[in-house]
Amino acid sequence: MTDMTERNRTEGPDTTKEPTQVGRRATRRGGGDPEERGRTTIADGVVEKIAGMAAREVVGVHAMGSGLSRTFGAMRDRVPGGAKSVTRGVKVEVGEVQTALDLEIVVDYGVSISDVARDVRENVIAAVERMTGLEVVEVNIAVSDVKLPDEEDEEPESRLQ
């Protein structure tokens, strides 16, 4: 026998190891791909919020939604406790692995609408795919208005100071 084997036998068990728990069997924790061990569903509203935020980040996008929805939204936003709706102007269809989006935007006067639409599309696709893992199959963009420099916003003035 080697010196090491002889010493281990005479000195007892190695005390540097962590103690084992008596009465517990070692069990193998599931095998296979974690994706096969459950499913994740993403609500339409989640994708709408992500897309709305991503679209608003693009330079040249003045607002989201049609004139009527912006007017109603502005009144709703003024209600105490109400928050601005980031989903205004965004409609989505979410499947198990894919999503399609429809956006309605208002652009600032003087910007290239085709460039803004391209930038919105790229930003929305990148954000939605990165955050959800869903494949974005299409992003349809409808430009419903152009904000002129001398035009007032459609949000009504508050009478309260």
Backbone torsions as a table, in degrees:
resi	resn	phi	psi	omega
1	MET	NA	152.0	178.3
2	THR	-80.6	164.3	179.0
3	ASP	-61.1	-38.8	-178.0
4	MET	-64.9	-44.9	-179.9
5	THR	-64.5	-43.3	179.3
6	GLU	-62.3	-43.4	-178.9
7	ARG	-65.0	-44.0	178.9
8	ASN	-60.8	-38.4	-178.3
9	ARG	-69.1	-37.1	-175.9
10	THR	-86.2	-29.0	-177.2
11	GLU	-89.1	-12.8	-179.8
12	GLY	98.4	-169.7	-175.8
13	PRO	-69.0	155.7	179.1
14	ASP	-68.4	122.9	-176.6
15	THR	-89.9	-0.1	-179.8
16	THR	-83.1	-16.3	179.0
17	LYS	-78.5	152.6	176.6
18	GLU	-70.3	143.9	179.8
19	PRO	-65.6	144.1	178.2
20	THR	-89.3	152.7	179.4
21	GLN	-89.7	126.9	-178.5
22	VAL	-79.5	138.0	176.3
23	GLY	89.1	-5.9	178.6
24	ARG	-107.0	129.0	176.3
25	ARG	-87.9	141.3	174.8
26	ALA	-70.9	124.0	178.9
27	THR	-114.3	145.0	178.8
28	ARG	-81.9	127.3	178.8
29	ARG	-78.9	129.9	-177.7
30	GLY	-11.2	149.7	178.7
31	GLY	-114.2	172.9	176.0
32	GLY	88.3	-174.6	-176.2
33	ASP	-74.8	129.9	179.6
34	PRO	-58.9	-28.0	179.1
35	GLU	-63.7	-22.3	-179.1
36	GLU	-88.2	3.0	-174.7
37	ARG	-109.2	25.8	178.9
38	GLY	154.2	175.5	178.3
39	ARG	-133.8	153.0	179.1
40	THR	-115.9	130.5	175.7
41	THR	-115.9	143.0	-179.4
42	ILE	-119.5	123.3	-177.6
43	ALA	-69.6	151.1	177.6
44	ASP	-54.7	-41.6	-178.0
45	GLY	-60.9	-32.1	178.3
46	VAL	-65.9	-47.2	179.5
47	VAL	-66.3	-37.4	177.8
48	GLU	-61.0	-43.9	179.6
49	LYS	-64.1	-45.0	179.6
50	ILE	-60.9	-46.8	-178.7
51	ALA	-65.5	-41.2	179.5
52	GLY	-62.2	-43.9	178.3
53	MET	-64.9	-43.8	-178.7
54	ALA	-64.9	-38.8	179.7
55	ALA	-67.7	-39.9	-178.8
56	ARG	-67.7	-21.8	179.6
57	GLU	-70.8	-18.7	-173.9
58	VAL	-78.8	131.3	177.2
59	VAL	-65.7	131.7	-179.1
60	GLY	106.4	-15.4	175.5
61	VAL	-87.7	114.3	-179.5
62	HIS	-84.2	-42.7	-177.0
63	ALA	-157.8	172.8	178.2
64	MET	-121.2	143.0	176.3
65	GLY	98.5	169.3	178.4
66	SER	-79.3	170.0	179.8
67	GLY	-57.6	-43.5	-178.6
68	LEU	-65.6	-45.1	-179.3
69	SER	-67.4	-32.6	177.5
70	ARG	-68.8	-38.4	179.2
71	THR	-64.8	-48.8	178.1
72	PHE	-63.8	-39.0	179.3
73	GLY	-64.3	-39.3	179.5
74	ALA	-64.2	-39.7	177.7
75	MET	-67.8	-41.3	179.6
76	ARG	-65.1	-35.9	179.9
77	ASP	-66.6	-24.4	-177.9
78	ARG	-82.1	-11.7	178.1
79	VAL	-67.8	132.7	180.0
80	PRO	-55.3	133.4	-179.0
81	GLY	86.8	-10.5	178.9
82	GLY	-79.7	149.0	179.2
83	ALA	-118.7	156.4	177.6
84	LYS	-64.2	139.5	-178.8
85	SER	-90.1	114.1	178.3
86	VAL	-79.6	-8.6	-178.7
87	THR	-93.2	-1.2	179.5
88	ARG	-60.2	129.3	178.6
89	GLY	83.7	9.9	-178.4
90	VAL	-124.5	128.7	173.6
91	LYS	-128.4	137.3	-179.5
92	VAL	-134.3	158.0	168.1
93	GLU	-125.4	123.0	-177.5
94	VAL	-115.5	125.7	173.6
95	GLY	-103.2	-163.3	-179.7
96	GLU	-72.3	-36.3	-177.6
97	VAL	-130.3	-5.4	-177.0
98	GLN	-133.4	160.0	175.4
99	THR	-145.6	151.5	175.7
100	ALA	-128.5	142.3	-174.8
101	LEU	-128.8	145.5	172.2
102	ASP	-121.8	125.5	-180.0
103	LEU	-120.5	140.7	175.1
104	GLU	-119.5	120.0	-174.0
105	ILE	-126.1	159.5	170.9
106	VAL	-116.2	128.1	-177.9
107	VAL	-104.1	156.8	175.0
108	ASP	-75.1	145.1	177.7
109	TYR	-63.1	138.1	175.2
110	GLY	98.2	-14.1	179.0
111	VAL	-86.6	157.0	175.2
112	SER	-77.0	114.4	-177.4
113	ILE	-61.4	-40.3	-179.7
114	SER	-65.5	-36.9	177.8
115	ASP	-68.3	-43.0	179.0
116	VAL	-63.1	-44.0	179.6
117	ALA	-61.6	-42.3	178.0
118	ARG	-62.5	-45.1	-179.1
119	ASP	-65.2	-40.1	177.0
120	VAL	-62.0	-47.6	-179.2
121	ARG	-58.3	-47.5	-179.1
122	GLU	-63.3	-44.1	-177.8
123	ASN	-66.9	-42.1	180.0
124	VAL	-65.9	-46.1	179.9
125	ILE	-59.7	-47.3	-178.5
126	ALA	-61.2	-45.8	-178.1
127	ALA	-65.9	-47.1	-177.7
128	VAL	-65.5	-45.3	-179.1
129	GLU	-66.5	-39.6	-179.4
130	ARG	-67.0	-42.5	-174.2
131	MET	-83.7	-29.2	-175.3
132	THR	-109.5	-23.6	-174.7
133	GLY	80.1	-0.8	178.1
134	LEU	-78.0	148.3	173.8
135	GLU	-85.4	124.8	177.6
136	VAL	-87.0	114.5	-176.3
137	VAL	-89.6	-26.6	175.5
138	GLU	-162.0	147.2	173.9
139	VAL	-130.0	106.4	178.3
140	ASN	-93.6	131.6	-177.3
141	ILE	-120.5	125.8	175.2
142	ALA	-112.8	121.9	176.5
143	VAL	-91.4	112.3	-173.4
144	SER	-96.6	-13.7	-177.9
145	ASP	-166.0	164.6	173.8
146	VAL	-123.1	127.3	178.9
147	LYS	-84.6	113.3	178.4
148	LEU	-80.6	149.6	-177.5
149	PRO	-58.7	-35.7	-176.9
150	ASP	-92.9	1.0	179.6
151	GLU	-79.6	139.6	174.3
152	GLU	-81.4	151.7	174.0
153	ASP	-66.2	152.7	-177.5
154	GLU	-78.1	-3.9	179.9
155	GLU	-72.6	126.1	-178.2
156	PRO	-68.3	148.5	177.7
157	GLU	-70.0	141.0	176.5
158	SER	-81.4	139.6	177.1
159	ARG	-82.1	-14.6	-177.6
160	LEU	-93.7	143.1	178.3
161	GLN	-104.3	NA	NA
